[in-house]
């Protein structure tokens, strides 16, 4: 069994309120969940208007598959128009 965890640090420059930020982050979370069938949660910077941290987790029997999916999720976050990716960290257990 292989467990992959991806942490994404994001900035939502257009967010004028927490409501704006949550709308943008929810949209990104829903796209990631629907496309890759993984677990996604906002894990840090909950009280900040323009910052967000998302954690993505997945389990598989194939390490290459986990690496590939997490790389594709990172690419999706980089291309997202509502939030800018500051950094990411990928861990495989």
Z-matrix of the N, CA and C atoms (Angstrom, degrees):
N
C 1 1.445
C 2 1.523 1 109.15
N 3 1.326 2 116.14 1 134.77
C 4 1.462 3 123.20 2 179.43
C 5 1.526 4 108.01 3 -120.42
N 6 1.328 5 115.81 4 130.82
C 7 1.461 6 121.82 5 177.25
C 8 1.522 7 107.82 6 -114.80
N 9 1.321 8 116.79 7 128.49
C 10 1.459 9 121.86 8 177.50
C 11 1.514 10 110.31 9 -115.52
N 12 1.327 11 115.48 10 135.07
C 13 1.467 12 121.34 11 177.54
C 14 1.519 13 108.19 12 -127.19
N 15 1.306 14 116.04 13 128.56
C 16 1.459 15 122.86 14 178.68
C 17 1.520 16 108.04 15 -120.99
N 18 1.331 17 116.66 16 127.55
C 19 1.452 18 121.89 17 176.65
C 20 1.522 19 108.41 18 -112.14
N 21 1.320 20 116.12 19 125.50
C 22 1.461 21 122.94 20 -178.31
C 23 1.529 22 109.45 21 -113.81
N 24 1.321 23 116.45 22 126.82
C 25 1.465 24 122.02 23 174.03
C 26 1.526 25 106.90 24 -101.48
N 27 1.339 26 116.16 25 123.01
C 28 1.456 27 121.63 26 -172.86
C 29 1.521 28 111.79 27 -125.44
N 30 1.337 29 115.34 28 155.11
C 31 1.458 30 122.82 29 171.85
C 32 1.523 31 107.17 30 -124.62
N 33 1.330 32 115.19 31 133.21
C 34 1.459 33 121.11 32 176.50
C 35 1.530 34 106.48 33 -111.90
N 36 1.323 35 116.02 34 89.57
C 37 1.462 36 121.42 35 -174.10
C 38 1.523 37 113.22 36 -63.68
N 39 1.321 38 118.00 37 -32.25
C 40 1.464 39 121.51 38 -176.06
C 41 1.525 40 113.53 39 -82.18
N 42 1.321 41 118.63 40 -3.88
C 43 1.465 42 121.26 41 -176.31
C 44 1.527 43 110.66 42 -75.14
N 45 1.320 44 115.83 43 118.34
C 46 1.464 45 121.53 44 176.59
C 47 1.524 46 111.53 45 -96.37
N 48 1.341 47 116.21 46 -10.15
C 49 1.463 48 121.45 47 179.24
C 50 1.526 49 108.65 48 -151.22
N 51 1.324 50 115.70 49 169.56
C 52 1.466 51 119.55 50 176.15
C 53 1.533 52 110.64 51 -63.69
N 54 1.320 53 116.05 52 -31.65
C 55 1.459 54 120.31 53 178.20
C 56 1.531 55 110.95 54 -63.45
N 57 1.325 56 117.23 55 -41.87
C 58 1.468 57 121.29 56 176.88
C 59 1.526 58 110.92 57 -62.63
N 60 1.326 59 115.67 58 -44.60
C 61 1.466 60 119.96 59 -179.65
C 62 1.527 61 110.41 60 -62.39
N 63 1.317 62 116.62 61 -47.03
C 64 1.464 63 120.01 62 -177.67
C 65 1.524 64 112.04 63 -63.74
N 66 1.327 65 116.97 64 -33.88
C 67 1.464 66 120.75 65 177.55
C 68 1.532 67 109.91 66 -64.50
N 69 1.322 68 117.03 67 -45.93
C 70 1.467 69 121.28 68 -179.59
C 71 1.528 70 111.04 69 -66.25
N 72 1.324 71 116.76 70 -43.25
C 73 1.468 72 120.63 71 -178.79
C 74 1.526 73 110.75 72 -68.75
N 75 1.322 74 117.88 73 -40.12
C 76 1.462 75 120.59 74 178.47
C 77 1.524 76 110.76 75 -61.38
N 78 1.327 77 116.18 76 -40.35
C 79 1.460 78 120.05 77 178.28
C 80 1.536 79 110.81 78 -60.98
N 81 1.324 80 116.80 79 -45.85
C 82 1.462 81 120.61 80 179.04
C 83 1.530 82 110.83 81 -64.68
N 84 1.333 83 117.30 82 -44.38
C 85 1.465 84 120.78 83 179.01
C 86 1.522 85 111.12 84 -59.41
N 87 1.324 86 117.21 85 -44.37
C 88 1.464 87 120.71 86 -179.58
C 89 1.522 88 111.95 87 -63.54
N 90 1.346 89 117.02 88 -41.16
C 91 1.475 90 119.79 89 178.29
C 92 1.528 91 110.82 90 -63.65
N 93 1.333 92 117.61 91 -42.26
C 94 1.468 93 120.98 92 178.97
C 95 1.526 94 110.23 93 -63.76
N 96 1.333 95 117.09 94 -47.74
C 97 1.474 96 121.02 95 -179.65
C 98 1.522 97 111.76 96 -59.14
N 99 1.320 98 115.75 97 -48.08
C 100 1.466 99 119.87 98 -175.65
C 101 1.514 100 113.01 99 -68.41
N 102 1.317 101 117.27 100 -36.52
C 103 1.465 102 120.02 101 -176.42
C 104 1.528 103 113.04 102 -80.52
N 105 1.349 104 117.40 103 -36.04
C 106 1.456 105 119.90 104 -171.84
C 107 1.530 106 114.75 105 -114.49
N 108 1.327 107 118.36 106 -5.15
C 109 1.461 108 122.36 107 179.55
C 110 1.538 109 111.59 108 54.58
N 111 1.322 110 115.86 109 53.96
C 112 1.462 111 123.08 110 179.93
C 113 1.525 112 108.88 111 -123.91
N 114 1.314 113 116.45 112 169.11
C 115 1.462 114 121.66 113 174.66
C 116 1.522 115 109.03 114 -91.29
N 117 1.338 116 116.43 115 135.52
C 118 1.462 117 122.11 116 -178.45
C 119 1.522 118 108.47 117 -135.73
N 120 1.331 119 115.96 118 135.94
C 121 1.463 120 120.31 119 176.67
C 122 1.519 121 109.86 120 -147.03
N 123 1.327 122 115.39 121 147.47
C 124 1.459 123 120.80 122 171.94
C 125 1.524 124 106.27 123 -82.21
N 126 1.327 125 117.06 124 122.45
C 127 1.462 126 120.44 125 -169.55
C 128 1.527 127 115.09 126 -116.99
N 129 1.328 128 118.36 127 -10.81
C 130 1.464 129 119.27 128 -178.20
C 131 1.523 130 109.31 129 -154.35
N 132 1.320 131 115.33 130 164.96
C 133 1.468 132 123.11 131 178.79
C 134 1.526 133 111.80 132 61.65
N 135 1.329 134 116.67 133 33.44
C 136 1.459 135 120.97 134 -177.08
C 137 1.529 136 112.70 135 -62.98
N 138 1.320 137 116.70 136 -31.10
C 139 1.463 138 120.55 137 -175.84
C 140 1.530 139 113.16 138 -93.61
N 141 1.331 140 117.34 139 -6.20
C 142 1.466 141 120.39 140 -179.39
C 143 1.530 142 110.39 141 -90.02
N 144 1.315 143 115.84 142 139.42
C 145 1.456 144 122.65 143 -173.27
C 146 1.529 145 113.29 144 -72.07
N 147 1.318 146 118.34 145 -34.23
C 148 1.464 147 119.62 146 -174.07
C 149 1.527 148 114.36 147 -118.03
N 150 1.308 149 118.91 148 3.25
C 151 1.470 150 121.32 149 179.91
C 152 1.521 151 110.00 150 -115.73
N 153 1.316 152 116.15 151 150.23
C 154 1.461 153 122.16 152 176.81
C 155 1.517 154 108.79 153 -153.61
N 156 1.310 155 115.17 154 149.71
C 157 1.461 156 121.69 155 173.21
C 158 1.523 157 107.22 156 -129.55
N 159 1.324 158 115.75 157 125.10
C 160 1.457 159 121.47 158 178.20
C 161 1.523 160 109.53 159 -111.43
N 162 1.327 161 115.58 160 142.32
C 163 1.458 162 121.38 161 172.73
C 164 1.529 163 107.44 162 -114.76
N 165 1.319 164 115.19 163 133.00
C 166 1.459 165 122.54 164 178.85
C 167 1.517 166 107.09 165 -119.97
N 168 1.337 167 116.81 166 131.25
C 169 1.465 168 120.64 167 -179.27
C 170 1.519 169 109.93 168 -129.61
N 171 1.330 170 114.86 169 142.27
C 172 1.462 171 120.36 170 176.08
C 173 1.520 172 110.71 171 -148.67
N 174 1.330 173 115.77 172 154.40
C 175 1.460 174 122.89 173 -179.52
C 176 1.520 175 108.07 174 -127.55
N 177 1.330 176 116.06 175 138.18
C 178 1.458 177 121.28 176 178.40
C 179 1.529 178 108.74 177 -155.99
N 180 1.302 179 116.31 178 173.49
C 181 1.457 180 120.89 179 174.93
C 182 1.526 181 111.51 180 -97.50
N 183 1.339 182 116.30 181 -8.66
C 184 1.456 183 121.52 182 -175.69
C 185 1.537 184 110.32 183 -117.38
N 186 1.324 185 116.59 184 115.53
C 187 1.464 186 121.54 185 -178.27
C 188 1.526 187 111.74 186 -64.62
N 189 1.331 188 117.88 187 -37.54
C 190 1.469 189 120.75 188 178.92
C 191 1.516 190 111.16 189 -62.55
N 192 1.323 191 116.56 190 -39.11
C 193 1.465 192 121.10 191 178.40
C 194 1.527 193 110.21 192 -63.33
N 195 1.325 194 117.26 193 -44.13
C 196 1.469 195 121.98 194 179.69
C 197 1.530 196 110.09 195 -62.22
N 198 1.340 197 116.91 196 -48.00
C 199 1.468 198 120.74 197 177.87
C 200 1.529 199 110.91 198 -57.21
N 201 1.324 200 116.73 199 -46.26
C 202 1.456 201 121.28 200 -178.36
C 203 1.518 202 112.44 201 -63.11
N 204 1.320 203 117.21 202 -44.73
C 205 1.472 204 120.61 203 179.74
C 206 1.522 205 111.22 204 -64.83
N 207 1.321 206 117.43 205 -43.83
C 208 1.460 207 120.06 206 -179.97
C 209 1.529 208 110.81 207 -65.46
N 210 1.327 209 117.61 208 -35.16
C 211 1.468 210 120.60 209 175.34
C 212 1.533 211 111.07 210 -65.68
N 213 1.333 212 117.00 211 -40.60
C 214 1.463 213 120.71 212 178.53
C 215 1.529 214 111.21 213 -66.34
N 216 1.327 215 117.24 214 -36.95
C 217 1.466 216 121.34 215 177.62
C 218 1.528 217 109.41 216 -65.76
N 219 1.327 218 117.33 217 -40.66
C 220 1.465 219 121.38 218 176.95
C 221 1.526 220 110.11 219 -61.39
N 222 1.320 221 117.31 220 -43.94
C 223 1.473 222 121.46 221 177.63
C 224 1.526 223 111.21 222 -61.66
N 225 1.330 224 117.28 223 -41.63
C 226 1.457 225 121.11 224 178.14
C 227 1.525 226 110.74 225 -61.64
N 228 1.327 227 117.33 226 -42.59
C 229 1.468 228 121.35 227 179.07
C 230 1.528 229 110.97 228 -66.43
N 231 1.332 230 117.61 229 -35.61
C 232 1.468 231 120.50 230 178.43
C 233 1.523 232 111.86 231 -67.58
N 234 1.316 233 117.34 232 -32.43
C 235 1.465 234 121.73 233 -178.37
C 236 1.527 235 112.84 234 -86.55
N 237 1.327 236 117.42 235 -8.82
C 238 1.460 237 121.04 236 -176.21
C 239 1.520 238 110.86 237 -63.57
N 240 1.331 239 116.20 238 133.93
C 241 1.459 240 120.17 239 -177.54
C 242 1.523 241 113.54 240 -85.70
N 243 1.322 242 117.89 241 -18.85
C 244 1.463 243 120.03 242 -176.91
C 245 1.525 244 113.24 243 -88.71
N 246 1.324 245 117.60 244 -20.17
C 247 1.468 246 121.49 245 -178.78
C 248 1.521 247 109.52 246 -140.93
N 249 1.334 248 115.53 247 146.59
C 250 1.464 249 120.66 248 178.29
C 251 1.519 250 109.15 249 -105.02
N 252 1.318 251 115.90 250 133.44
C 253 1.461 252 121.37 251 179.57
C 254 1.519 253 109.74 252 -80.75
N 255 1.337 254 116.36 253 119.74
C 256 1.462 255 121.58 254 176.88
C 257 1.521 256 111.22 255 -85.65
N 258 1.327 257 115.74 256 -48.93
C 259 1.465 258 120.57 257 -178.72
C 260 1.522 259 108.77 258 -158.66
N 261 1.318 260 114.34 259 166.13
C 262 1.461 261 119.77 260 176.33
C 263 1.527 262 108.54 261 -148.31
N 264 1.322 263 114.89 262 157.04
C 265 1.465 264 121.45 263 177.79
C 266 1.522 265 107.20 264 -138.69
N 267 1.319 266 115.48 265 128.00
C 268 1.464 267 121.57 266 -179.22
C 269 1.520 268 109.03 267 -113.83
N 270 1.339 269 116.14 268 129.49
C 271 1.459 270 121.19 269 177.84
C 272 1.520 271 108.54 270 -128.11
N 273 1.323 272 115.60 271 136.75
C 274 1.460 273 121.84 272 177.78
C 275 1.530 274 107.46 273 -121.94
N 276 1.319 275 115.46 274 128.56
C 277 1.479 276 120.55 275 -179.91
C 278 1.509 277 110.05 276 -116.19
